[in-house]
Structures are given as C-alpha cells and as structure tokens.
Amino acid sequence: MKRPFDWKILTIIMAAFIILIVMNTWAETDTPPEAADLSGYWPTDGWKYATPEQMGLDPKPLQDMVDTIESSSFSVDSVMVIKDGYVVLDEYFGGYEKGEQHIIYSCTKSVVSTIFGIAHDNGLIPDLDTMLRVIYPDIIPENPGDWKNSITLRDLLMMSGGFDARDSWLYQWEGLDGLHEADDAVEYMLDLPMNFEPGSRFEYTNGVSHLLSCIITEQTGVSAAEYAEEHLFGPLGINDYTWEADSQGRNWGYTRIYFNPHDMAKIGFLFLNYGEWDGEQVISEEWVREATTHRIDANILDGYGYQWWVGDGYYLALGYQGQFIFVYPEHDLIIVFTSSSPETFDYAINLPNKYVLPALD
C-alpha cells in the first residue's frame, strides 16, 4: 500500500530552498540594511552596505542630494558615499547602470602616481630627486639647457616640470594633438621648450603625467597596466577596467582609464588605510602621506601633492567633466562621482560640502 504524500516535508524543503536563494542573492548583491554585518572587512570582492543611520549619518541631506541631482540639468551619472568602509549611498542617473565602466579622465593621474609609488617602493624607480636625464640619457642630451637637465622625478609628480606643453584646459588643450600624434610621446615631451625653472611653480601638464606612465614601463619592463595587475589592481580586486595606450603601447598616464565607481572607491579606500589592504602593505604609508600632502600651491584647490589634489581636511583625484574620488581621513569618508558634461564639474565638486558633510553632524 502506498504511503500518503507528506505535504509538510515538501513545504519545509521549499521554504529552505527559498531561504537559500534569498541568502545567495544578498551575498552576490547588496547586504540588506537590517542584516548589515558591521564587523571589519575588506571590499576586495565587493562593498558591503549599511543605512546612513547605522553609520551615524543623517539620511536627509543625502536624499536631498539625490533629489537635487535628479531634478537638475547637470549630468551626474553616479554618486557613491562610503562611511567607515560601508556604502551608505550608491545612486545612478541618466541611464547609467551600476557596474558600468566610466571614463575617469584625469583621475587616471592619481592611479598612475600610485603605481609609480609602488614601483618606487619596490626599488625599480630610483630616488625622486633623480634627474629625468638619468632615465632618458639618449634623449635629453639633444636638448641642451640647465633647466631641462635639472628636471627631477619629483618635479614631474608635483606638476612642476617646466615644459611649455600647453596641453591643459588653460590653453584649450591645444598641445594635446601633438602628444597624441607623435610617433614617440616621450621624445615629443622631452623635445618641448622650457617655460620655467623646474620645481619653481605649478603648471598643470597632461604630458608630464604621461611621462610618469612611460617611466614605469621604462623601469619595470612592462606596461603600467601590467604592473598594476600584479601589484595594485590584483590585490584590490579591480578586474573590470579598460586602459588605452599610446602608439608605443605605453598606457596613457593622464587619462583613458575606465573604471566603475566601486573600483574608483577602492583606490580611495587604499589611501584611507595608508596603503594597507587586507593585511598587505600594497603601497608604503610613507608614499601615501607624501603623495597627499600639500607640496606646492595649485590653481584649483589649496594645493597639490604627487598627482593628488589637496584641500583642507581632504584630498582627491579629479577628472574632466566631474569625475571625483574625495577622501576625508578624519571622517573615514569616501565620496565618488562620475559625470559626463563640462558644466557638471563645478556643480559636482561642491556637492560634498553642501550635502554629505552636513550629514555627519
């Protein structure tokens, strides 16, 4: 005789199955706020989420920021706020989707500086007061003059190389065509006339940042991207990116990295933790402090470090059209923006002071 079917057992099995599906979904996406694990972790495999209230923030200013972005005519594509290592705001606009790569423009410079610092820590790049002519002895001798012969690696990092490149917004980027059309970008840069004594003042120069990437390749024997794969991107879990290169296969040092906002935030988190990542000192604490110290007066914010902009109580990577990685060490706070119009730059750069910092009060 057949035993009657036990519906209770089926109900229990189905309930357990549903619970497993839900738990797996949470593991692969966002931890639900009510279940957020606020113990320490590293976001190598993804960021964890919490509510603003759980992290001691007032949610109203954050929501006001989202509302004003949505109602404005500016082209903010994403905003991400991370407090004490937990994402409290992660919003996307205008059809831009979570996980989508976005060009970060000159935030690339801060990434390149970080790779440069790692290679320096590893002994592959010499002392920062080393003359550039030591790295490229076959090129600079063709350009006599004390100023060009006295350029140091530190001058390049501080945007005080002295080249008359005219490749920034100050000159409507007129010099960029020459850099991109050159058979060899290094030779092009080192053949430029000099505009001022190296180290004497700040002059934003895109080509100088590209020289840093080229020096990484010259000294390590691999591209900046390849070196980063092993020593920076790999340890941080940055796996989905694009980085374009010049005609010689050297990754552009001043732009052309495409990251998603979550990976942009990882760069900020590395620096917030003074170069440590999950028990590994990815980059030295000394480099992080030196790179984010006001080393020279600049013409946008208070100052400039080693390819990082430095303000009062914060530092940031910034890029054309409104790409930002803000780091506020005293508040254990990271704010990331991506945007897609020139007009959005001035709008987005003021949002942290207007909305995010008041949420801390």
C-alpha positions, 0 to 999 in steps of 0.5 A: 500500500502506498504511503500518503504524500507528506505535504509538510516535508515538501513545504519545509524543503521549499521554504529552505530552498527559498531561504537559500536563494534569498541568502545567495542573492544578498551575498552576490548583491547588496547586504540588506540594511537590517542584516548589515554585518558591521564587523571589519572587512575588506571590499576586495570582492565587493562593498558591503552596505549599511543605512546612513543611520547605522553609520551615524549619518543623517539620511536627509541631506543625502536624499536631498542630494539625490533629489537635487541631482535628479531634478537638475540639468547637470549630468551626474551619472553616479554618486557613491558615499562610503562611511567607515568602509560601508556604502551608505549611498550608491545612486545612478542617473541618466541611464547609467547602470551600476557596474558600468565602466566610466571614463575617469579622465584625469583621475587616471593621474592619481592611479598612475602616481600610485603605481609609480609609488609602488614601483618606487617602493619596490626599488625599480624607480630610483630616488625622486630627486633623480634627474629625468636625464638619468632615465632618458640619457639618449634623449635629453642630451639633444636638448641642451639647457640647465633647466631641462637637465635639472628636471627631477622625478619629483618635479614631474609628480608635483606638476612642476616640470617646466615644459611649455606643453600647453596641453591643459584646459588653460590653453584649450588643450591645444598641445594635446594633438601633438602628444597624441600624434607623435610617433614617440610621446616621450621624445615629443615631451622631452623635445618641448621648450622650457617655460620655467625653472623646474620645481619653481611653480605649478603648471598643470601638464597632461604630458608630464603625467604621461611621462610618469606612465612611460617611466614605469614601463621604462623601469619595470619592463612592462606596461603600467597596466601590467604592473598594476595587475600584479601589484595594485589592481590584483590585490584590490580586486579591480578586474573590470577596467579598460586602459588605452595606450599610446602608439608605443603601447605605453598606457596613457598616464593622464587619462583613458582609464575606465573604471566603475565607481566601486573600483574608483572607491577602492583606490580611495579606500587604499589611501584611507588605510595608508596603503594597507589592504587586507593585511598587505602593505600594497603601497608604503604609508610613507608614499601615501602621506607624501603623495597627499600632502600639500607640496606646492600651491595649485590653481584649483584647490589649496594645493597639490601633492604627487598627482593628488589634489589637496584641500583642507581636511581632504584630498582627491583625484579629479577628472574632466567633466566631474569625475571625483574620488574625495577622501576625508581621513578624519571622517573615514569618508569616501565620496565618488562621482562620475559625470559626463558634461563640462558644466557638471564639474563645478556643480559636482565638486561642491556637492560634498560640502553642501550635502554629505558633510552636513550629514555627519553632524 
